[in-house]
Amino acid sequence: MTTASTLSAQTPADNNPLLQPYSTTFKVPPFADIKPAHFMPAFDAGMQQQQEKIKALTMVKSAPTFENTIAALEQSGKQLQQVGTVFFNLTSANTNPELEALSRQVAPRMAQHSDDIYLNPQLFSRVKSVYDQRASLKLTPEQQRLLEKTYKAFVRAGAQLNEAQQTQMRGINKELSLLTVKFGQNLLAETNGFEMIVDRQEDLAGLPASVVAAAAASAKEAGKEGKWRFTLHNASVMPFLQYAQNRALREKMYKAYTNRCNNNDERDNKAIVAQLAALRADKAALLGYASHADFVLEENMAKTPSQANELLNKLWTAALPVAKNEAAEMQKVMDREGKNEQLEAWDWFYYADKVRKEKYNYDAEELRPYFKLENVREGIFATAKKLYGITFTQLKDIPVYQEDVTAYEVKEANGQHIGVIYMDFFPRSSKRGGAWMTSYRKQSAEKGVRTAPVVSIVCNFTKPNGNQPALLTPDEVETFFHEFGHALHGLLSNVRYETLSGTSVPRDFVELPSQIMEHWAFEPEVLKMYAKHYETGELVPDALVAKMKEASKFNQGFATVEYLAASLLDMNYHTLPAGTKVDAPAFEKQQMDKLGLIPQIAPRYRSTYFQHIFSGGYSAGYYSYIWSEVLDNDAFAAFKETGNIFDPATAKSFRTNVLEKGGTVEPMDLYKAFRQRAPEVKFLLKSRGLEN
């Protein structure tokens, strides 16, 4: 068998597409030419080139300046970055065993490379020299921001530690890099590894025809034609929990979903969770912080764990009684059925749907025929055009990394090129779960010449089935708008330095551009642009929209509590002091019991599959969604207050003060420049139905 390491030796650098200037349309990656064997030589070459540039930088005889030190360092890793963006995006969206094996090689090498930069005493000496002179250098605000960010990056990486401490830091970073990769690979394998095969028609009772058809198609793909296959991908498991009348099968699906990577086998993540939390605490202590959360939040809007927890606990106090009332309502429905059953966690989605239909005569499945994927996409494009004047044109002959992926050129109203956006919608075994936005190239500018961004949004939506197109649920529509908001943040960036570009902002600010876009999704004016029946072309009836709006605050106790439980669990793991080793399930139970979480609700992500915090970069940062929700509700109110959700002046201000600025200014200053005041929490409480 050919291994990844032997493959890497077979590819000369001069024939490696990752090491050449891209000659493709808009200089996107030449995906078809890139093979797994190209990556390791390209990583080696990129790391070597950056180290050579840094060595030359440190040997400059003239005194350190912004240009010969900070700007030069900013430019030093361009080739490595080109390699890394392709590799890490593919390992998330279209992986394979070769790439997974390479990930385990690349992670510790990249951790070491990063340490070699940030723990380089000669380089730090030059950076510090420039930083110490900052008041007299007459730098632009963006240069000042880059200088400050660069200096802090060195300090926070351990540049001021002694030699023994730096050796310890290197060891921790190596372990962390391997464990985060292993966590994610375990979760992908576990999610792909489960299937529930149904072979009796009566066990499908209650499921919508579209869900049954998708399960039949899935079974056929798996070589089990004539049966129905359900998986742990959200597009399969969530409709099953919501609609299936067979309680025993609901329980089976729910337990499989909530026990992922917690089955005492080769894909178990319990020990990894404990190790990651402990190593992060050790690293924070080494740097002089009380906890990993203190280390992380210092650079976020929240600044301290206590400030983040203050918001979380305030909302918890408001939401938990609402969730308990929701549980009581569902229990009444169960009691009326006369089965003498108590509401369990696997009953929640099913009985919530019953109560919703009873109270509001609303079934989300009624909306599906009006949410054809292509129509939703055109509605999103139309919304962006009305807000910012930008247009989207499909690119037919551009390289893509998988056959289902589509690409679009984004242009200003005057035809000027802005960038390229890839869209990747459907689940597959090579793609991790969830939805995210990423970049293949970030926006920057050099000597007045703009480097255009290339961004991608990756989702796991309901697939087309037979002659029926992809019909989205309301939740999927909202997710599409959300990720598109992130994409706009990357596309409309207008800064000089890539380090400060687009989404390069604190975690608790990065969700503002995404979450504000969700507000437009179901506004009547926007629905009229895209919500057309896929067969008849009829617009979604006003009465159905009214029912959706009326029901929108239903089950918000559950939605808020499950999210807050996960956020608080994240903070609990990451405020552990150094030297603490926990048993993950016991620790999770202890924290949830302390909160008073009711047994019918689990945290949105339990420890062993909490990818956001254990392999997704959101450690001590999952609270950021609700923090940003304070901002996005307050920001959308600015549009509403004008009487026009497309108000040109408000949209221009949001684009100029938020979307274009990236990380060039403190987030709260950006927000206040847009809103002319600090954000207010009342709009969030109202939108979630937690306050009148």
Order of alpha helices (4+ residues) and beta strands (2+ residues): alpha-alpha-alpha-alpha-alpha-alpha-alpha-alpha-beta-alpha-beta-alpha-alpha-alpha-alpha-alpha-alpha-alpha-beta-beta-beta-beta-beta-beta-beta-alpha-alpha-alpha-alpha-alpha-alpha-alpha-alpha-alpha-alpha-alpha
